[in-house]
């Protein structure tokens, strides 16, 4: 899911709502309810220093981490190096 013009914290809220809704909504197979869960990795484009390859890599890493935690969770992933660079650039 790509969320345009969305702050990272808000993206985490959206991801948690999606995860929760999937868990709460069984599907029916031959009349029998089947419960499913979702593991979701969340990242964000971190400014002009970021590249799409980095965004996709962090999303994959976050998804893998969510699965490693036992699944059915939301895992955030940001690049601290880009966060420092962005803060340095915006503060002078």
Residue, then its C-alpha position, 0 to 999 in steps of 0.5 A: x500500500x502506498x500512502x501519499x502525503x502521509x506522515x510516518x506515524x500516521x502510516x503506522x496507524x493505517x497499517x495497524x488498522x489494516x492488520x487488525x481488520x484482516x485478523x477480525x474478518x474471517x474468510x469462508x472456504x466451503x462454508x467454514x470460517x478461516x482466520x487469517x493474519x497479516x505481517x506488515x512492514x512500514x517505511x517512508x521516503x526520507x527526503x531528497x537523499x533517499x532513493x526508491x531502492x532504499x525505500x523498497x529495501x527497508x520495506x522488505x527488511x521491515x516485512x522480514x522483521x515482522x515475520x521473525x517476530x511471530x507474524x500478525x504485527x506491524x514493523x516500522x523501519x527507517x534509515x537512521x543515517x538518512x534521518x541525521x542527514x535530513x535533520x542536518x540539512x534542514x537545520x543548517 
